[in-house]
Amino acid sequence: MDVELLSRIQFGGTIAFHYLFPPLSIGLGLLLVMMEAAYLCTGDEKYWRMLRFWTTIFGLIFGIGVATGIVMEFQFGTNWASYSRFVGDVFGSALAAEGIFAFFLESGFLAVLLFGWNKVPKSVHFLSTCMVCLGAHFSAVWIVVANSWQQTPAGYHIVDVTREIDGAQTVVGQRAEITDFWAVVFNPSSVDRLIHVTLGAYLAASFLVLSVSAFYLLKGRHRDVAISSMKLALALAVFASTAQLISGHSSANVVAEHQPAKLAAFEGLYKTQTGAPGYVFGWVDEENERVVGPGIPGLLSWLVGFDTATEVTGLDQFAPEDRPPVQAVFQFFHLMVAIGTALIAISWIALGLSLNGALFTAKGWISRGFLWLLVFAVLLPQIANQAGWFAAEIGRQPWIVYNELRTSDGLSSPDVVSAEHVLTSLALFGVIYSMLFVLFIYLLDRKIRKGPQAGTVSEGGAKRHTTTEGE
């Protein structure tokens, strides 16, 4: 295996593992705000117990997310030195903003959120919850801006990098230099991708809460907290899943305009044509340049231009070396769409069952069956988030910065980083991340089985004991 493939596997693997946690932090941060607001408005202690329980889950997720995120930045300087030199001016600004406006805000108020119970006024604690939620969203903003710039670069120009060699200034490379900071921030795909990513985070967190709440209802434990948690999470799930349909369409239109090769790979479209078909699922026959599967004539053209006569650019407009791996992109994209559709159906059916109370009875095969579906549906948003990310990143290959820098040109010098070095570190990362994941699952399972606990809640300086159900 060569150093490029190994480096891509290593970076993709570390990001894929890390990306399990930030969406949960973002979505769960918003749900914590909703839970604490409900407690402050009603004074109902079940919201207080709910808030304390989910705050401990948030702390666990945040800690693992930070630990796995640090590793990625080191790879920029080890495996991808040439890429780092090329994008340093652009990424430096975005990542610095992420550190200043997001990480420090989130981590600064996190201590109050986790340890400020009965030590600060309720209003101050609620403020800390809001600031942690805001910090998590700011983090998403700047990371998505940096990644979106790679997809649709804007607000920059290319300058030569020179070095004095034998007494003369010699051009030794090039780099991107910012000419308009706000054009970088609001590059053509950043807003659409930010909305899409944020909605995916809301789905990941809301289905985590739905899963745990459904488990408690099936086991007959913590019913008051489980039902209230489920109602809040269900409201967010219905909104996010439905909005994701609109967001996904808008994002695809941006791809059609700025990355036509990626859109063609999404649907396995080899020939530029009007009446371009869309596929529910299928298999790409790359040798014969066609898709084997149930296609809907004119669907892709209609989605792009709301007219089946819209011409859609196919892969025939790009040289073979400029095309992404079509099979992988096609399958990941359709997996994401299929799961997104399923999440819409699950959310709205759950809403319907909740309106007449059938969802919360845990009696009868319909109620119990659907609750078990919710228990395992926690995996679906995570799979969809990963599939969407893989489709987006593989879809812009062979470019690491679209139409500016090829992935193969972003590597560190082979004299510095060899395939053996990358393979060794990849194996070590695999071991360490496996241990972290086992630890995370163990701690998460332990907290869920323990459930919301009794405690004390401040009321005007005094403390009053609260109990869990059945205590």
N, C-alpha and C positions, 0 to 999 in steps of 0.2 A: 504494500500500500504506500502511496506517495504522501508527502507531507501536506499537500493541499487537502486531500480527502480526509486525512486524519485530523487536521486542524479544524476543518468544517464540522466533522463529527463531534469533536471535543467542544467547540463553541456552541454548536446546536444542542448538544446534550446538556451542558451546564445551564444554558438559558431555558431549555424545556423544563428542567427540574425546578429552577428558580421560579419560573412562570406559574407554577402551581400555587404559589403563596401570595404574590401581590394582588391578583384579582380578588382573593378572599379578604385581604386587608382593606381594599378599597370598598367593596360591597358591604362587608361586615361593619366597617366604620360608619357608613350611612345608617345601617340598621341599629347600631348602638345609639346614634343620635335620635332615631325614631323611638326607641325604647325608653330612653331617659326623658324625652319630651312627654311621652305618654305617662310616665311616673310623675313628673312635675305637674302635669295638668290634672291628673286624677287622684294622686296620692295613694293609689292602689299598690300594696306591697308586693303583689305578684310581679309587677313591672320592675320593682327594685331587685327582687331575686333573679328575675330574668336578665336584667342588666349586669348584675355581678357575675352570673354564670357565663354569659357570652363575652364579657370583658376578659375573663381568664382564657377563653378560647382565642380571642383576638391577640392577647399577649404571646401565646404560644406560636401562633401563625406569624406574627410580626418578627419574633426572634429568629425563627428558622429562615424567614424571607431575607433578613439582613445578612445572616451568615452565608447563605447561598449566593447572594447578589454581589458580594465583594469580589468573589473569584473572577467574575466576568471581566472586570476592568483590568485585571492583571494580564489577561490574555491579549488585550490590545497591544501591550508593549512586548509580549513574548512572541506569540505566534503571528501577529498582524502588525508588525512595526511599520511596513510601507503604507498600509492603510491608515494607521494612526498619524503618520506624517502628512498624508494627503488631507485628512478630514480634521486634523487637530484644531484648526482655527474655528471650525463650525461646531464640532462636538465639545470643544472646551467651553464654549459659551453656554451651550445647552446643559451640559452636565454640571457646570458650576452653578447655574440657576437652580437645577434640581437639588443640589446640596444645600444651597442657601435658603431657598423659598419652600422647599418641601421636606427634606430629611430633618433639618434642624427644627423646623416647626413641629413636625410629627413627633420626633423623639423627645423634644423639649417638654411637650405637654403630656407625653405618654406616662411619665412618672406620676403625675397628678391623677390621671385616669386610672392607673393600676393601683396606686397606694394612697390616694387621697380620700378614700371613704371615711366619713365621719371626722376628717381632719380639716377639711375646707368647707365653706358654705356650698349648698346645693347648686347655686348659680355658678360658682367658680368651677365646680366639678363638671357641670353641663358645658361650660365654656371650653374646658379642656377636651371634652369629648368631641365638640364641634371642631376644635383646632386640629385634633388628631385626624379626624375625617377629612378636613380640608387639606392637611399636609399629604395624606395618602393620594388625594386627587391631584394635587400639584405635582407629585412625583410622576404620576401617569402622564400629565401634560408634557413635561420636559423630556421624558424618555420617548414618548410617542413622537414629539417634534423631531428629536434627533433621528429616530428610525425613519420617519416619514420623509425627512430630507434626503435620505439615501434612495428612497423610492422615486421621489419627484423633486430633485434639487432645484433651489431657487435662491435668489439674493446673494450670489457669489460670482467670483470670476477666478480663472486659473492663472496662477503666477508661477514663474520658474524659480526653482530653488538652486542657488549657485554656491560654489565653494571654491576657495582659492587652491588651485593645483598647479604646481610648478610656476608660481608667480602670476598666474592668470586666472580670472574668474571663469569657472566652467559650470555649465548647467548640469546638475546631477539628478534632477527630478522636478516634479511639479507638486503644487498643493492648492487646495481650494481656500480662498480667502473671502471673508464676508464683506459684501458691499452694502447690504441692507438687512439689518438684524431682524426687522419685523417681516420682511419677505421670507427669511429663513423660518421664522416661527409659523407664519401663515402660508407655508408652501402649499401647492395645490391639493395635497392629500391629507394634511395634518388634521384639520377639523373633522373631516369625515371619519378618519381612522381613530381619532380620539373618542368620538361619540361611540363608535363601534366597539372599541376596547372597553370603555367604561360600562356600557350596557352588558357586555360579556362578564365583567366583574360583578355587576349587580346580580346576574343570573347565578354565578358561581356561589356567591354568599347566600342568596335567598334560598337556593336549593339545599345548601348545607343546613340552614336553619329548618327548612321543611323536613329534611331527612331525619334530623335528630328529634324534632317534635313528633313526627309520625312514629318513630321508634318508641318514644315515651307513651304515646296513646295506645299503641299495640300492647305494651307491657303494663298498662294501667298505672303509670307512675307520673307524678308531677303534672296532672291533667290541666290545672289552671294555667300554669306557665306554658305548657305545650300548646294549648289552644290559642292563647294570646300571642305567643311567638309565631305560630303558624299563620295567624291572620295578618300580622305585620309583614312577614316574609312573602306571603301569597300576594299581597297588594303590590309589592315590589316586583315579584316574578311576573305577574300579569302585565305590568307596565313595561318592564324591560324586554320580555320576550316579544311583545307586540311591536314595540319601538324598534327592536333589532331588525325586524323585517323591513322597515322603512330605511333604517340606517344601512343595512346590507345592500339594498338596491342603490342607494346614493353612492356608497363606496365603489360598487361595481361600475357605475357610470364614470367615476373618476379614473378608474383603471382603464376603461375603454378609451378614454381621451388621452391619457398620459402614458399608459403602459399596455398598448394593444397586444403585444406578444403574450403578456400574462393573461389577459382576458381570453385570447385564443386558446391558450393552454387550459384555462379553467373549463372550457367546453370542448376541447379536442377539435377545434376548428382549424383545419389545414388550408381550406380554400376560401379566399375573400369572396363574399357573396351577399346578396340580399336574401331575405327569407331564411336567415341562418337558424338552424335548429337548436333547441336546448334539450338537455338530457336529464332525466330523473336519476338514472344511474347508468353504468356501462363499463366497458373495458376498451381501452385505446389500443387499436391495432396499429402500432407505430410503423410497421413495415409497409403496410398498405395505406397508411395515413387516413384512417377512418375510425369511428367509434362504433363498437358493437353494443347496442342497447336500445331501450325504448326512447326514441327522440320525439320531440314535439315540434313539428315544422313551423318555422317563423318565430319561435318563442324568444330566442336570443336577440334577433333583430327588433322585436317588439319591446323587449326589456331595455334595450339600449336607446331606441328612439321613439318608442310608443307607436311604431309603425312597422309592419312586417316587411315593408319595402326598404327599410334602413340597411345600408351596406355595412357589414362588419368585417374588419380587417382580419385575415387569416394568417397562419404561420407561413404561407407561401410568400409573404412579403418580407421575410427575414431569412438571412443566410442560415444554414444549419448550425453553424457555430454560435449564432446569436439567439438560438431558441432555448427556452427552459426545458427541463425534463418533463415532457407532457404527461406521461402516465402518472407520475407522483403528484403533480399539481392537480390534475383532473380528479384523482381519487380523494385527496385531502379536501379539496374544495367541495366536492359533493357530499363527503362525510359531514362537513360543517353545516351545509345547507339542510341535510336530512335531520341532523340532531336539532338544529334551530327550529325546524318545523315541528318536531316532536315536542320540544319544550313549550311552544305556543299551545299545542293541543293539551298537554298535561296541565299547564297553568290555568287555562280556561275551564277545563273539566273540573279541576280542583276548586276553582272559584264557584262553579255551579253547585257542586256538592256541599260546599261550605255555607251557601246561602240558606239552605234548609236544614243545616246541622248534620247532614248525613256523613260528612267527612270526619266528624269528631266523635262519632259514636263507637267506632271500632267494633261494630257488631254487624253481622251479615257478611256475605262473601264480597259484595261490592265495596263496602267501606274498608274492610280489612285488606282486600286485594289491592285497592288503590293506595292505601297507606303503605303497604309493602313496596308498591311501585315507587312511591315517594322516597322511601328509605334508600333504594338503590339508584334512584334518578340523580343522586348527588354527583355521580360520575359523569353524567352527560354534559353539563356545562364545561367541565374541565377538559373532556375529550374534544368538544367543539372549539374551545379556546386554543388548544394545542394544534388541532387540524387547521384552523384558520391561520394561525401563525406560520405553520409549515407551508401552507399554500401561498401565503404572501411572500415569504422569504425565498422559497425555492422558485417561485414564479418570476422573480426578477433576475435569476441567474441567466447568463454568466456574469452579470454585473453586481459588484458590491456597492457601487454608487452608480445609479442607472445612467447608462450612456456616457459615463465619464471614467470609471475605473473598474477593470475586470477583477473578479475575485482572485484569479491566479496572480494578478499583479499586486495584490494587497498583502501578500505573505512577507514574513521576515526572510532575511537572507538565509539560504540553505546552509551557509557556512556557520551560521549562528544557531539555528534551530533545525535539527534533523528529524527525520521520520521516527527514529528510535526514541528521541527525546519526547516527542508528542505522544507516541504509543505508551511509553512508560507513565507519563503524567495522566493520560486518559485512563489507564488501568487503575491508578491510585485514586483518581476522582471517582471512578465507578465504585470502588470499595467504600470510600468515605461517604459518598452520597447515599449509598445503600444503607449504611449505618444510620445516617441522619434520618432517612425516610422511615426506617423501622422504629427509631426513637420517637419520631413525630407521631406515627400511628399509635404507638404504645401509650404515649402521654395523652393524645387526643381521646383514645378509647377509655383511658382511665378517668379522664374528666367527664366524659359523657356518661359513663356508668355511675359515677358519683352523683352527677346531676346538680341542680340548683340546691344550695344549702341554706340552712338557717343562719341568721346573723342579726345585726343590730343596725338600725337606721336612725340617723340624727333627726331630731325634731326640736328646734329651738334650743340647741345645746344639750338636750337630754338624749338618752339613747333608749330605744324600745326594742325588745326582742321580737324577732319574727321567726316563723317556723316553716319548714317545708311541709308539703301535704302529707297528712297521716302522722305527723310527729306528735 
